[in-house]
Amino acid sequence: MTDIQAQLRFLPISAQKVRLVVDLVRGKGAAEALETLRFVPKRGAAPVRKLLASAVANAEENFGVSRDDLYIAKIFADEAPTRRWRRFGARGRFKPILRRTSHVTVVLRERGA
């Protein structure tokens, strides 16, 4: 039994926001998760759906596994580097803006194998 893995790196959405989407599909079947993500109204849903579709395509093309047999074994969003932006405030003060990014990883497994 092999793990099929796909990564999405430097996604310009904070890991905290992506985790809200990722938690919805953890443990579900791959086909069911793709359908669920189509209707989630969060900004992080589209890139996570694209990543999951890529992982499913990898499994079908490289390992010959049917998409109906796949389920999401692990999916997580980690913090990536934060870009610091300058904003100048009153009285010569410095107001930093943190542009957070995230890395998303999905691991698929074959059910019943």
C-alpha positions as CSV (number, residue, x, y, z in Angstrom):
1,M,0.0,0.0,0.0
2,T,1.6,3.3,-1.1
3,D,0.7,6.8,-0.1
4,I,-0.1,9.2,-2.9
5,Q,1.0,12.7,-2.0
6,A,0.6,16.1,-3.4
7,Q,1.8,19.5,-2.1
8,L,0.7,23.0,-2.6
9,R,3.4,25.5,-1.5
10,F,3.3,29.2,-0.9
11,L,-0.5,29.6,-1.1
12,P,-1.1,33.3,-0.3
13,I,-3.8,32.5,2.3
14,S,-3.1,32.1,6.0
15,A,-2.8,28.6,7.3
16,Q,-5.5,29.4,9.9
17,K,-8.0,30.1,7.1
18,V,-7.0,27.1,5.0
19,R,-7.4,24.8,8.0
20,L,-11.1,25.6,8.2
21,V,-11.5,24.1,4.7
22,V,-9.1,21.2,5.2
23,D,-10.9,20.0,8.3
24,L,-14.1,19.6,6.3
25,V,-12.7,16.9,4.0
26,R,-10.3,15.0,6.3
27,G,-11.0,11.2,6.2
28,K,-13.6,11.4,3.4
29,G,-13.4,9.6,0.1
30,A,-11.6,11.5,-2.6
31,A,-14.6,11.8,-5.0
32,E,-16.9,12.9,-2.1
33,A,-14.3,15.5,-0.9
34,L,-14.1,17.0,-4.4
35,E,-17.8,17.4,-4.6
36,T,-17.9,18.9,-1.1
37,L,-15.2,21.5,-1.9
38,R,-17.2,22.6,-5.0
39,F,-19.8,24.2,-2.8
40,V,-17.7,25.6,0.1
41,P,-17.9,29.4,-0.1
42,K,-14.4,30.1,1.3
43,R,-11.4,31.4,-0.6
44,G,-9.2,28.5,0.4
45,A,-11.6,25.9,-1.1
46,A,-10.7,26.4,-4.7
47,P,-6.9,25.9,-4.3
48,V,-7.5,22.9,-2.0
49,R,-9.9,21.3,-4.5
50,K,-7.3,21.8,-7.3
51,L,-4.6,20.2,-5.1
52,L,-6.9,17.2,-4.3
53,A,-7.8,16.8,-8.0
54,S,-4.1,16.7,-8.8
55,A,-3.4,14.1,-6.2
56,V,-6.3,11.9,-7.6
57,A,-4.9,12.3,-11.1
58,N,-1.4,11.3,-9.9
59,A,-2.9,8.2,-8.3
60,E,-4.8,7.2,-11.4
61,E,-2.0,7.9,-13.9
62,N,1.1,6.7,-11.9
63,F,-0.3,4.0,-9.7
64,G,-3.4,2.8,-11.6
65,V,-5.7,3.2,-8.7
66,S,-9.4,4.0,-9.2
67,R,-10.6,7.3,-7.8
68,D,-13.5,5.5,-6.0
69,D,-11.1,3.5,-3.9
70,L,-9.1,6.5,-2.7
71,Y,-9.7,8.3,0.6
72,I,-7.9,11.2,2.3
73,A,-5.6,9.7,4.9
74,K,-3.9,12.9,5.9
75,I,-4.4,16.5,4.9
76,F,-2.9,19.5,6.7
77,A,-2.0,23.2,6.2
78,D,1.3,24.5,7.7
79,E,2.6,28.0,7.9
80,A,4.9,29.2,5.1
81,P,7.1,32.3,5.2
82,T,5.4,35.6,6.1
83,R,6.0,38.7,4.0
84,R,6.3,41.8,6.1
85,W,4.8,44.9,4.6
86,R,5.4,48.5,5.7
87,R,2.6,50.9,6.6
88,F,3.5,54.2,8.2
89,G,1.2,55.4,11.0
90,A,0.8,58.6,12.9
91,R,3.7,60.4,14.7
92,G,6.3,58.6,12.6
93,R,5.3,55.2,13.8
94,F,5.7,51.9,11.9
95,K,2.6,49.7,11.4
96,P,3.6,46.3,10.0
97,I,1.2,44.3,7.9
98,L,1.9,40.5,7.9
99,R,1.0,38.8,4.6
100,R,0.8,35.2,5.6
101,T,1.2,32.2,3.3
102,S,0.7,28.4,3.8
103,H,1.8,25.0,2.5
104,V,-0.9,22.4,2.1
105,T,-0.2,18.7,1.9
106,V,-2.6,15.9,1.0
107,V,-1.9,12.2,1.4
108,L,-4.3,9.7,-0.3
109,R,-4.5,5.9,0.4
110,E,-6.3,3.1,-1.2
111,R,-9.3,1.8,0.7
112,G,-9.2,-1.8,1.8
113,A,-5.6,-2.4,0.7
